[in-house]
Amino acid sequence: MQRFSSFDLQRNVAKVQEAALKEPVSISYHGRDRLVVLSIDEFERLKRRDRQVISMQELPEEFAAALREPYDDAEQAALDHLLDD
């Protein structure tokens, strides 16, 4: 990943934009990475991955069964009370 300072960004926006079209770039402020600039295509790809939703009918049976019966034994189920507020 290429890195640019915030000063570089102010002085040469076109160069940073061109770099971001090829791969995400980091923008630093006072020597610390602060922002990431990436192409809209990469952003949309990441958003699609984050929002995949499937129905229970689409799940393979082994996964659906694990969701219906999440515990192997009663001893594990007995620990659920630890999650209560």
ChimeraX commands (.cxc) that place a marker at each C-alpha (Angstrom):
marker #1 position 0.00,0.00,0.00 radius 0.5
marker #1 position 1.36,3.39,-0.94 radius 0.5
marker #1 position 1.47,6.07,1.74 radius 0.5
marker #1 position 0.99,9.79,1.31 radius 0.5
marker #1 position 1.06,12.55,3.88 radius 0.5
marker #1 position -1.86,14.93,4.23 radius 0.5
marker #1 position 0.50,17.57,2.78 radius 0.5
marker #1 position 1.02,15.36,-0.30 radius 0.5
marker #1 position -2.74,15.04,-0.64 radius 0.5
marker #1 position -3.23,18.80,-0.54 radius 0.5
marker #1 position -0.46,19.48,-3.05 radius 0.5
marker #1 position -1.06,16.64,-5.49 radius 0.5
marker #1 position -4.61,15.34,-5.36 radius 0.5
marker #1 position -4.42,13.88,-8.88 radius 0.5
marker #1 position -1.40,11.73,-8.01 radius 0.5
marker #1 position -3.11,10.33,-4.92 radius 0.5
marker #1 position -6.30,9.66,-6.88 radius 0.5
marker #1 position -4.39,7.82,-9.60 radius 0.5
marker #1 position -2.62,5.68,-7.01 radius 0.5
marker #1 position -5.94,4.90,-5.29 radius 0.5
marker #1 position -7.39,3.63,-8.55 radius 0.5
marker #1 position -4.72,0.91,-8.58 radius 0.5
marker #1 position -4.77,-0.01,-4.89 radius 0.5
marker #1 position -5.90,1.51,-1.58 radius 0.5
marker #1 position -3.56,4.26,-0.35 radius 0.5
marker #1 position -2.92,5.44,3.18 radius 0.5
marker #1 position -3.00,9.12,4.12 radius 0.5
marker #1 position -0.93,10.02,7.17 radius 0.5
marker #1 position -1.14,13.01,9.47 radius 0.5
marker #1 position 1.88,13.87,11.62 radius 0.5
marker #1 position 3.46,10.55,10.70 radius 0.5
marker #1 position 0.50,8.37,11.70 radius 0.5
marker #1 position -1.80,6.62,9.23 radius 0.5
marker #1 position -5.18,8.29,9.48 radius 0.5
marker #1 position -7.23,7.59,6.35 radius 0.5
marker #1 position -7.44,5.14,3.47 radius 0.5
marker #1 position -8.46,6.21,-0.02 radius 0.5
marker #1 position -9.69,3.54,-2.41 radius 0.5
marker #1 position -11.48,3.28,-5.71 radius 0.5
marker #1 position -15.26,3.17,-5.79 radius 0.5
marker #1 position -15.07,-0.30,-7.35 radius 0.5
marker #1 position -13.05,-1.61,-4.40 radius 0.5
marker #1 position -15.35,0.12,-1.91 radius 0.5
marker #1 position -18.45,-1.42,-3.51 radius 0.5
marker #1 position -16.79,-4.85,-3.59 radius 0.5
marker #1 position -16.08,-4.61,0.13 radius 0.5
marker #1 position -19.62,-3.45,0.87 radius 0.5
marker #1 position -21.07,-6.42,-1.03 radius 0.5
marker #1 position -18.99,-8.84,1.00 radius 0.5
marker #1 position -20.10,-7.23,4.23 radius 0.5
marker #1 position -23.80,-7.45,3.42 radius 0.5
marker #1 position -24.28,-10.93,2.08 radius 0.5
marker #1 position -27.52,-12.34,3.44 radius 0.5
marker #1 position -28.79,-15.82,2.83 radius 0.5
marker #1 position -31.86,-17.64,4.06 radius 0.5
marker #1 position -31.79,-20.76,6.19 radius 0.5
marker #1 position -33.00,-22.73,3.17 radius 0.5
marker #1 position -29.84,-21.76,1.26 radius 0.5
marker #1 position -27.51,-23.02,4.00 radius 0.5
marker #1 position -25.97,-26.45,3.72 radius 0.5
marker #1 position -27.80,-28.79,6.10 radius 0.5
marker #1 position -24.78,-29.23,8.39 radius 0.5
marker #1 position -24.65,-25.48,9.07 radius 0.5
marker #1 position -28.42,-25.19,9.51 radius 0.5
marker #1 position -28.35,-28.08,12.00 radius 0.5
marker #1 position -25.53,-26.39,13.94 radius 0.5
marker #1 position -27.62,-23.23,14.22 radius 0.5
marker #1 position -30.68,-25.15,15.38 radius 0.5
marker #1 position -28.71,-27.11,17.98 radius 0.5
marker #1 position -25.66,-25.01,18.90 radius 0.5
marker #1 position -24.52,-27.17,21.83 radius 0.5
marker #1 position -22.90,-30.57,21.85 radius 0.5
marker #1 position -24.07,-31.26,25.38 radius 0.5
marker #1 position -26.15,-29.88,28.26 radius 0.5
marker #1 position -23.02,-28.76,30.10 radius 0.5
marker #1 position -22.32,-26.16,27.41 radius 0.5
marker #1 position -25.97,-25.01,27.36 radius 0.5
marker #1 position -25.84,-24.49,31.12 radius 0.5
marker #1 position -23.32,-21.66,30.60 radius 0.5
marker #1 position -25.82,-19.45,28.72 radius 0.5
marker #1 position -26.79,-17.65,31.92 radius 0.5
marker #1 position -23.31,-16.10,31.98 radius 0.5
marker #1 position -24.28,-14.01,28.94 radius 0.5
marker #1 position -27.32,-12.43,30.62 radius 0.5
marker #1 position -27.06,-8.79,31.62 radius 0.5
marker link #1:1,2 radius 0.2
marker link #1:2,3 radius 0.2
marker link #1:3,4 radius 0.2
marker link #1:4,5 radius 0.2
marker link #1:5,6 radius 0.2
marker link #1:6,7 radius 0.2
marker link #1:7,8 radius 0.2
marker link #1:8,9 radius 0.2
marker link #1:9,10 radius 0.2
marker link #1:10,11 radius 0.2
marker link #1:11,12 radius 0.2
marker link #1:12,13 radius 0.2
marker link #1:13,14 radius 0.2
marker link #1:14,15 radius 0.2
marker link #1:15,16 radius 0.2
marker link #1:16,17 radius 0.2
marker link #1:17,18 radius 0.2
marker link #1:18,19 radius 0.2
marker link #1:19,20 radius 0.2
marker link #1:20,21 radius 0.2
marker link #1:21,22 radius 0.2
marker link #1:22,23 radius 0.2
marker link #1:23,24 radius 0.2
marker link #1:24,25 radius 0.2
marker link #1:25,26 radius 0.2
marker link #1:26,27 radius 0.2
marker link #1:27,28 radius 0.2
marker link #1:28,29 radius 0.2
marker link #1:29,30 radius 0.2
marker link #1:30,31 radius 0.2
marker link #1:31,32 radius 0.2
marker link #1:32,33 radius 0.2
marker link #1:33,34 radius 0.2
marker link #1:34,35 radius 0.2
marker link #1:35,36 radius 0.2
marker link #1:36,37 radius 0.2
marker link #1:37,38 radius 0.2
marker link #1:38,39 radius 0.2
marker link #1:39,40 radius 0.2
marker link #1:40,41 radius 0.2
marker link #1:41,42 radius 0.2
marker link #1:42,43 radius 0.2
marker link #1:43,44 radius 0.2
marker link #1:44,45 radius 0.2
marker link #1:45,46 radius 0.2
marker link #1:46,47 radius 0.2
marker link #1:47,48 radius 0.2
marker link #1:48,49 radius 0.2
marker link #1:49,50 radius 0.2
marker link #1:50,51 radius 0.2
marker link #1:51,52 radius 0.2
marker link #1:52,53 radius 0.2
marker link #1:53,54 radius 0.2
marker link #1:54,55 radius 0.2
marker link #1:55,56 radius 0.2
marker link #1:56,57 radius 0.2
marker link #1:57,58 radius 0.2
marker link #1:58,59 radius 0.2
marker link #1:59,60 radius 0.2
marker link #1:60,61 radius 0.2
marker link #1:61,62 radius 0.2
marker link #1:62,63 radius 0.2
marker link #1:63,64 radius 0.2
marker link #1:64,65 radius 0.2
marker link #1:65,66 radius 0.2
marker link #1:66,67 radius 0.2
marker link #1:67,68 radius 0.2
marker link #1:68,69 radius 0.2
marker link #1:69,70 radius 0.2
marker link #1:70,71 radius 0.2
marker link #1:71,72 radius 0.2
marker link #1:72,73 radius 0.2
marker link #1:73,74 radius 0.2
marker link #1:74,75 radius 0.2
marker link #1:75,76 radius 0.2
marker link #1:76,77 radius 0.2
marker link #1:77,78 radius 0.2
marker link #1:78,79 radius 0.2
marker link #1:79,80 radius 0.2
marker link #1:80,81 radius 0.2
marker link #1:81,82 radius 0.2
marker link #1:82,83 radius 0.2
marker link #1:83,84 radius 0.2
marker link #1:84,85 radius 0.2
view
